[in-house]
Amino acid sequence: MNMNSWLRTLIMALILAIVFTWFALSNSQIEKVSMLIWSFQIPLSLLILVSILIGIIFTGIVFSMEQTKLLGKMRELERKLKTEEEILKGEKKEK
């Protein structure tokens, strides 16, 4: 990623953070949340922010796993390319 791409991503993330925060703060009423055996009351704004954070974390995990897989594939292809180049160099020297 080049610098312009990073800057655009950062600006977009900041804009989304501002929008999400504004939305969450405008919804400050208390909501009852039930999960399996737990039940508790929490401000809706906090619930929204926590939900967004969990989504970001899961998306980051999936993204990083995909990146790792692609990097492994890229390294494998680079090794194959290097092997093929060495074979071609060896054939040219023999001629």
KOLRO-678426 format. One line per 4 residues: their letters; for each residue x, y, z of N, C-alpha, C. Coordinates in steps of 0.2 Angstrom, whole numbers, plus 2048, in hexadecimal, padded with zeros to 3 digits. Layout:
N
A	X/Y/Z/X/Y/Z/X/Y/Z ~ ...
This chain:
95
MNMN	804/7FA/800/800/800/800/804/806/800 ~ 803/80B/7FC/807/811/7FB/804/816/800 ~ 807/81C/801/806/821/806/7FF/824/805 ~ 7FD/825/7FF/7F6/828/7FD/7F1/823/7FF
SWLR	7F2/81C/7FE/7ED/817/800/7EC/817/808 ~ 7F1/817/80B/7F1/818/812/7EE/81E/815 ~ 7EF/823/812/7EC/82A/814/7E4/829/813 ~ 7E2/827/80D/7DB/826/80B/7D8/822/810
TLIM	7DB/81C/812/7D8/817/817/7D8/81A/81E ~ 7DD/81E/820/7DC/822/826/7D7/827/826 ~ 7D6/82B/821/7D1/830/821/7CA/82C/821 ~ 7C9/827/81D/7C3/823/81D/7C1/820/824
ALIL	7C6/81E/828/7C5/81B/82E/7C3/820/833 ~ 7C6/826/833/7C5/82C/837/7BE/82E/836 ~ 7BC/82F/830/7B5/831/82E/7B0/82C/831 ~ 7B1/825/830/7AD/820/833/7AC/820/83A
AIVF	7B2/821/83D/7B2/822/845/7AE/827/847 ~ 7AF/82D/844/7AB/833/846/7A3/832/845 ~ 7A1/82F/83F/79A/82D/83E/798/828/843 ~ 79B/823/844/799/81E/849/799/821/850
TWFA	79D/825/852/79D/828/859/797/82C/85A ~ 796/830/855/790/835/855/78A/831/855 ~ 789/82C/851/783/828/852/782/824/858 ~ 788/822/85B/788/81E/862/786/823/867
LSNS	789/829/867/787/82E/86C/780/831/86C ~ 77D/831/866/777/833/865/771/82E/868 ~ 774/828/869/770/822/86C/772/820/873 ~ 770/824/877/773/823/87E/76E/820/883
QIEK	768/81E/881/764/81A/885/766/813/887 ~ 764/811/88D/766/80B/890/762/805/88C ~ 766/800/88A/763/7FA/887/764/7F4/88C ~ 760/7EF/88C/761/7E9/88F/764/7E4/88A
VSML	769/7E1/88C/76D/7DC/887/76D/7D5/88B ~ 76A/7D0/887/76A/7C9/88A/76F/7C5/885 ~ 773/7C1/888/778/7BD/884/778/7B6/888 ~ 776/7B1/886/776/7AA/889/773/7AB/890
IWSF	777/7AA/895/775/7AB/89C/776/7B2/89F ~ 779/7B6/89C/77A/7BD/89E/775/7C2/89C ~ 773/7C6/8A0/76F/7CC/89E/771/7D2/8A2 ~ 772/7D7/89E/774/7DE/8A1/772/7E4/89D
QIPL	772/7E9/8A0/770/7F0/89D/776/7F4/89B ~ 776/7F7/895/77C/7FA/893/779/800/88E ~ 77D/806/88F/77B/80B/88A/77B/809/883 ~ 776/80B/87F/776/809/878/77C/80B/874
SLLI	77F/811/876/785/814/873/78B/80F/874 ~ 78C/80C/87A/791/808/87B/790/801/878 ~ 78A/7FF/877/788/7F9/874/78A/7F9/86C ~ 788/7FF/869/78A/800/862/792/800/861
LVSI	795/804/865/79C/805/865/7A0/7FE/866 ~ 79E/7FA/86B/7A1/7F3/86C/79F/7EF/866 ~ 799/7EF/863/797/7EB/85D/79C/7ED/857 ~ 79D/7F3/856/7A1/7F5/851/7A9/7F3/852
LIGI	7AB/7F4/858/7B2/7F1/85A/7B3/7EA/859 ~ 7AE/7E6/85B/7AE/7DF/85A/7AE/7DD/852 ~ 7AA/7E1/84E/7AA/7E0/847/7B1/7E2/844 ~ 7B4/7E7/846/7BA/7E9/844/7C0/7E4/846
IFTG	7BF/7E1/84C/7C4/7DC/84E/7C4/7D6/849 ~ 7BD/7D3/849/7BC/7CD/844/7BF/7CE/83D ~ 7BD/7D4/83B/7BF/7D6/834/7C7/7D6/833 ~ 7CA/7D9/838/7D1/7D9/838/7D4/7D2/838
IVFS	7D1/7CE/83C/7D4/7C7/83D/7D3/7C3/836 ~ 7CD/7C4/833/7CC/7C1/82D/7D1/7C4/827 ~ 7D2/7CA/827/7D6/7CE/823/7DD/7CB/823 ~ 7E0/7CB/82A/7E7/7C9/82B/7E8/7C2/829
MEQT	7E3/7BD/82A/7E3/7B6/828/7E4/7B6/820 ~ 7E0/7BA/81D/7E0/7BA/816/7E7/7BC/813 ~ 7E9/7C2/816/7F0/7C5/814/7F5/7BF/815 ~ 7F5/7BC/81B/7FA/7B7/81C/7FA/7B1/817
KLLG	7F4/7AF/815/7F3/7AA/810/7F6/7AD/809 ~ 7F4/7B3/808/7F7/7B6/801/7FE/7B6/801 ~ 801/7B8/807/809/7B9/808/80C/7B2/807 ~ 809/7AD/80A/80C/7A7/809/80C/7A4/802
KMRE	806/7A6/7FE/806/7A4/7F7/80B/7A8/7F3 ~ 80B/7AE/7F5/810/7B2/7F1/817/7B0/7F2 ~ 819/7AE/7F8/820/7AB/7F9/821/7A5/7F5 ~ 81C/7A1/7F5/81C/79A/7F1/81D/79C/7EA
LERK	819/7A0/7E7/81A/7A2/7E0/821/7A5/7DF ~ 824/7A9/7E3/82A/7AC/7E2/830/7A6/7E2 ~ 82F/7A1/7E7/834/79C/7E7/833/798/7E0 ~ 82D/797/7DE/82C/793/7D7/82F/797/7D2
LKTE	82E/79E/7D2/831/7A2/7CC/839/7A2/7CD ~ 83C/7A2/7D3/843/7A2/7D3/846/79C/7D1 ~ 842/796/7D2/844/78F/7D0/844/78F/7C8 ~ 83F/792/7C5/83E/792/7BE/843/796/7BB
EEIL	845/79C/7BE/84A/7A0/7BB/851/79D/7BB ~ 852/799/7C1/859/796/7C1/859/790/7BC ~ 853/78D/7BB/853/788/7B5/855/78B/7AF ~ 851/790/7AD/852/794/7A7/859/796/7A6
KGEK	85C/799/7AB/863/79B/7AB/868/795/7AA ~ 867/790/7AD/86B/78A/7AC/86A/787/7A4 ~ 864/788/7A1/863/786/79A/867/78A/796 ~ 867/791/797/86A/796/793/872/795/793
KEK	875/793/799/87C/792/799/87E/78C/796 ~ 87A/787/795/87C/781/792/87C/782/78A ~ 878/786/788/878/787/780/87E/78B/77E
